[in-house]
Amino acid sequence: MQLHPDDQVIVMLTAHLPGGGQAQPLAAGEWSRLSDWLTAKALHPGDLLVGDPASRLASFQDRSITVDRIQILLDRGFQTSLLLDKWHRAGIWMLTRASPGYPARLVEKLAGQAPPLFYGAGDRKKLDTKALAVVGSRNAGPEDLQYARLLGHAAAAQGWSVVSGGARGVDEASMRGAIEARGTVIGVVSDSLLKTATSSKYRDAIQRSDIVLLSSFHPEAGFRGANAMARNKYVYCLSRAAVVVCTDRNKGGTWAGATEDLRKKWVRVWVRHHPDSSSGNRALLEHGALALPNADPHLLQMEDLEQDSLDPRELFQKHPNEVHEPLPPLITTGMSEPEAPSGPILRSPQHDEEIVLEALATPMTLGALAKHLEMAEDRIAQILEHLVQLHKVEPPIGRRKSYKRAEPDLFS
């Protein structure tokens, strides 16, 4: 993977790589100080690759950045090159603050705290689109999930992208709604970018340019709570307005991200109306969030959310035929099904596949599944083999050889 010398230096000095190293990579603020010094000296980052870096940095003084530390980090060139080539083959690209396509809104909102380096997958041009941030709890109820889906659909219908953290629950529901309206999605992830971008859940959508994934952490980074909290600011700063669909009071990533934005005033934060006075939604209003009327999201204008020019009275004065036709219900695991009619039932192969998939909400072995469904093991084995070929079921793994449902491609 060929890099511009400026990008190459930024990667070596700021990237956290698998396995760590002898020196701590420069944080965003540290890189900003070094970058400002280089600019003042009419130098570019790539100039540190020419000659002796120590001589170029002889007059540089900083409270936490030593010349020895910079030298150790610059010596990571070979390791960095191998990793970047590996990730590039998997479709992962990289942007630094010296790259032309780096999101301008992040620099505008975060200044020196904008990440020096991003990794991503998908069409990076989507990062420069007008976007609405939609955030909320992972454990949202059916009504909140359907609202998030309608909101994503409404934003896309008006030519806006949806930006979210890519988590299950509200994030994924809003992403699905945007894709259903043939819109685009920006997913800001905090871990496992390589695994996520190559998974069946996202791979096809990335290839269709429906979605772009972005992470400030190296593509093989595992989950860390601090990283998940840190990425919240990027979701807000890539957007022009944000909607909190549901949140807990005083806890969780949704609450932390919303209150941070309200303190720093990156973009306007709107909160879905909630009748419970003790809810996190109502508590955010006390912190300065704006109340979103309880109306069909398709009656909203995204520009009104961006500019705080929303007049709630107008929403309820719309003629009934202007209200958007509801989308089909959002099906979620665990929702009750209607009771089957009494009497003999002629089951189709598709029906058998459906009941096997439903049963595999809990991973089971072949024998346990046959006993649970009261079906012959050879018939269950045929169904499972077909579902594995369709990527709807994951092959048995582990000592117990349990089958389980594969995560669906949300955007197909």
N, C-alpha and C positions, 0 to 999 in steps of 0.2 A: 504494500500500500504506500504510494508515494505521497508525501506531505510537503507542503510549503515549509521552508525553514522556520518561519515564525510559528506555524502550527506545531511543528516538531518540538520546538523548545517549550512551548506552553504545555504540551502533553507530558514531556519528561519532568517538568518542574511541578506540575499540579495534579497529575493523575494518581489516584490510589489504585494500585495494581494487586492482583491476587498474590498472596504470600507476603505482602508488606515489603519492608526493606530497611536499610540502615538509617535512613533519614525520613522524617515526616514530610510529605509533599506540601507545597505551599497552599494555604487556604485562600479563599477568594480575596479577602482583604489584603493578605500578604502579597498575592500576585499583583493586585492593583497598585500597591506601593512600589514594587519593583518595576512594574510597567511604566508608572509615572516618572520614575527616575530615568529609565532608559529613554523615554520620550524627551525629557529635559536635556539629555546628553546627545540628542539627535541620533540615537541608536535604535535598532529594531531588535526584537527578541532573537531572530535568526543570527544576529551578529555574534551571539555567545557561542556559536558553533565554529567560529573562525578564530584561529590563533588560541591564545591562552585566556580563558574566561576570567581568571583571577586578576590578570593585569587590567582587563577592561573594567572590572568591578573594584579596582583598588580604592577608589574614593567613595564607594557605596557603604553607607552605614544605616543599620536598622536594628531595632530592639530585639527582633526575633529571627531575622534572616541573616545567616552568616555566609561568607563566601565558601567556606568548607561545605556547608549544607547544600548550597547551589551546585557545587562541583560533584558531590555524591549523586545528586538527582540527575545531573546531566550525563553521568556515567551509565544511566539505565537505558541507553539508546537501543542496545541489542535486544534486551528483554521486551521493551516497548514495541519494537518493530515486529517481533514474533507474534505478540498478542494482537496487535492491530491487524496483521495479515490474517490471523485466525478468525477474528471477528468480522473482518471485511468479507471473507468467503461465506460467512453466514448471513450476509446482507446488512451488517451493522456499519453505519457511517459515523463520522465524528465532526463536530463543529467546535471551534474555539472562538474566543472573543476577537481574534484576528481574522476570522473567516467572514467572507461577504454575506453568507446566509444566516449569520447569528441573529436570533430574534431581537429586533430593535426595542421592542416594548420592555424586555427584561433589563436592558441597559438603562432605558428611560426611567423605569420604576425603582430598580435596585442599585443603580450606579455601580460603585466599586464592589458591592456585594453580589453582583451578578456572577454566576459560576464561570470560571475561566474555560470550562470544557463541558460539552454535552455529547452523549452518544445517542444514536437514534436509529430507527428503522422505518421505512416507508417514504412517502413523498415529502421531503423537507420543505417544499414550497407552501404546504398547508400551514406552516408555523406563522406565516405572514397574513393569514386571513382574519377577518373579524370573528371573534369567538365569544361565546357565552360560557362561563364556568357554571357547572351544575354539580353540586356536592351534597352529600348526605350519608346517613348511616348505612353500614353494611347489612344491618338487620332490620331494614325498613319493612313496613307492612305493605300489603297489596295496594292500598290506595296511594301511598307515597310512591311506590314503584311505578304505578300507572301514570301518576302525575309527572314523574321524572321523564318517563317515556314520551308523554305528550309534549312536554317542554322541549325535549331534544328534537322532536319532530317539528315543532313550531319554529324553533330557531333555524333549523336547516331549510325549512320552507321559505324563510326570509333571506336565505343566502349566507347565514352565519354558520360557523363551525361550532361544535361543542367541545369544550376542554374539561377533562376530569382526571381523577387519579387512577382510573382503570380498575378500581376495586369492585367486588361483587356488590349487589344491592343497588343503591341509587346511581352510582357511577355507570354501571353497565346498562341499567335501564335507560338512562339518558342517551348513552352511546347508541343503543339499539334504535331508539326513536329517530336519532339523526340519520342513521344509515337507511332506515325505512323510508325517509323522505329524500333519499339520494343525496344526502349531505355528507359532510366529512367530520372526522373526530380527531382530536389531539389527546392522546393518553400519556400523562406524565407519571411514570412508574419509578418506584424507589428501590427496586431490587429485581434481580433475575431477568434483565432485559433480553439476554441471549435466549434463554429458555422461553420467555413469553413471545418473542418475535418469531420463533420457529415452531411454536405450538400450533396444533390444528385449530385452536380457538381463534387465533389472529392471523395466521399465515395468509389465507386466501384474501382477507380484507386488506391486508398490507399490499398484496400483489395487485389488487384492484384500485389502489390509491384511495381507498375509503378511509384509511386511518394512518396516522403517523404516531409512533411511540417515541418518547423522549425520556432520557434519564441523565442526571448529573453524576451518577455512580457507575462504576465500571460494569460492563455487561454481565459479569459473573458474580456480582456482589449478592450476598444473601440478605435476608430480611433483618433489618434493625429498626426498632421503634424510632430512634432519633432520625434516621434517614427518611422514614415515612413522614415524620413531622416536618422535616426540612423541605420536602418537595411541595408542601402545601403552598408556599409562597409563589412557586413557579406556576401552579395552576391559576392562581388569582392574577398574577402579573402578565400572563399570556392572554388574559381575557379583557373584555371591555366592560363587563358587568358580571356579577355572580349571584346565583340563587342557591340558598340553602333550603333543601326540601325538608329535611328533618335532622335533628341533632339531639344528643343528650345534653343536659345542663352540666357545665363545669367539668366535662371529661370527654376524652376521645379526640381523634384527629380532626373530625369535622368542626367541633367546637374550637379547638386550638387554632385551626386555620382561619376560621371566620373572625375570631376575636383579634388575631394578629392583624388581619386586613383592616378591621375597624380601628385599630390603634394607629396603623401606619397609612391608612387612607389610600391604598393603591387603586382600588376600584369600588364602586358602590355595591353594597351587599344587600340583597333582598331576601326576605324570609317568607316562606309559605305560611299562610294563616293557619294557626292551630288553636282550637277552642280551649285546650287545657292550659290554665294559667300557670301551672308548674312546669310546663314543657320547656325544653331547651330553646325551641323556636321563640317562645314568648320572652325568654330571658335575653336572647340576642337583641331584641328590640330595645331592651333597657340599656344595651351597650352601644346603641346608635344605628342598628340595622333598620332597613326600611320594610314596611309591611306590604306583602304582595297580596292583592285581593284574591279571594277564593273563587276564581272564575276559570273558565276554559283557557289554558295557556295559549291557544291559537288566537285569542283576542288581544294578546299582548303584542306590542311592537318592541323589538329588541333595542331600537334606538332610544325609546322612552326609558328603558331600564338603564341604558348607558348614561343618559343625560339627566336622570331623575325628573322627567317631565310627565310621568304617568299620572293620569287623572282617574282615580278609581271609579268615579261616577260614570264616566264614559263607557267603561267596560260593561256596566249593567244596563246601559241604554241601547246596546246593540240590538238590532232586529234579530229575532230568533233564527232566521235563516242564515245569519252571518256566523253562527256558532259552528265550529268545525265538527264534521261528522266524527264520532268517536272511533278510535282504532279498535281492532279486536282486542279482547282481554289479554293481558300479559300473563302467560302461564308460568307459574313458579312451582318448584318442587314442594310437595306437601299439601297443595290445595286439594280440597275434597272433590271427588268426582260424583256425578249423579248415580243413584242406585240403579243397578241393572234390573231389567224386567225379569219377572219370575218365569219359570218354564225352561225348556231346552234351548240351548244357544248354539248356533253354528258359528264356529270361530274360524276366521281367516288367518293365513300366515302372518299378515300384518298385525292382526289383533294379538296373536301369540307373542310377536316381537315387542309390542307395546307393553304387555303385562310383564314380560321379562325385564324390560328397561325400568318399569315402575318399581319392580321388586328390588332391582339393583341400586336403588337409592341407598341401601345398606349393602356393602360388599359381601358376597357369599361365594362359597365353593359350589361346584357343580352339583354335588349331592345335596347340599343344604337348599339350593335353589329348587331342585326337582321336588324335594320334600315339601318345601314351602308352597309351591304352586300345584302340587299333586299332579305332576306330569312325569312322563317317562324320561329317564336320564338321557337316552339316545336322542330323543326329540329336543330336549333342552340343549344338548351338545351341538346339534345342527343349528339351532337358533343362535347360540352364542358365537359359533364360528362365522355365521353370516354377519352378525352385528359387529364383530371384531373387524371384518373386512370393510365394513361401512364406517369404521372409526367411531362407532357409537358406544362401544364397550372396549375397555382396556383388557389386554390379555392377562391371565392370572399371574400374579407375582407373589413373592414371599413364601414362607414355609407352608402356609395353609392353602396356597394356590387359589386365592379368592379372585373372582371377577368383580369389576365395578364399572359404573357408567363413566364414559369419557366425557370430558368437558366439551360442550358444544361450541361450534363456531358461531358466535353471537351475531355475526354480520352477514351470514350467507342467506 
